[in-house]
Amino acid sequence: MRTALSPLAGLLLICLAVAGCSSADAPNPAPAGTAASSTAQSVDEGDHDHDDGPGAAPSAPPAPAAIDAASGYVQAWARPTLDQPTWLAGLQPLVLPAYAPLLADTDPANVAATTLNGAPRPVSSTTDTVVVDVPTDAGPIRVTVVAADGRWLIATAAPAPEPS
C-alpha cells in the first residue's frame, strides 16, 4: 500500500528541501525545477482501486489538459535565448505561485533544451496530480502537474530519472 501526499503537502516538502539546499554562492544552474513527486498512482498499474488512506486522491486516467499543461510548460521553459524577465514572464502563469521563486533564480541561458522532440508520456496519475515525462532535445523533463483553482498548474519539473 502506498501513501499519497496531497499536492500541497508534497510541494511544501519540496520547497523546504530546496530551501535547505540552496547556497548564495552557488551558480544558477538550469534545472527544470525540483524533483517530481513519485507518490501518485502509476498509470501502468492498471485500473484497480488502492486504499491510499484518508484524503488520498483516487487513481484516474491522466487528464488531457494536464498533459497539455506539462508540454506547454516545457515548451515555454526550453527557450534559452530569451532574456530572464521575458522567460520568467512566460512561465509564471503556468506554475503554482510557490514554484515561481525557484524559476526567478534561473538563468535561461543555462537551459540546455531548445525543442520538444516527441509525445509527452504520462508516468502516474490521480484525480488531482499528473506526472508527465516530456521529451526534449536535451533529454526528458519530468513535470508534476496539479489541479489548482480549476486549472492544471506546474508544481515541479526536473530531468526525468534514467530508466532502470
Beta strands, then each sheet from edge to edge (+ up, - down):
strand 1: 121-125
strand 2: 129-134
strand 3: 141-148
strand 4: 151-159
sheet 1: 1+ 2- 3+ 4-
end
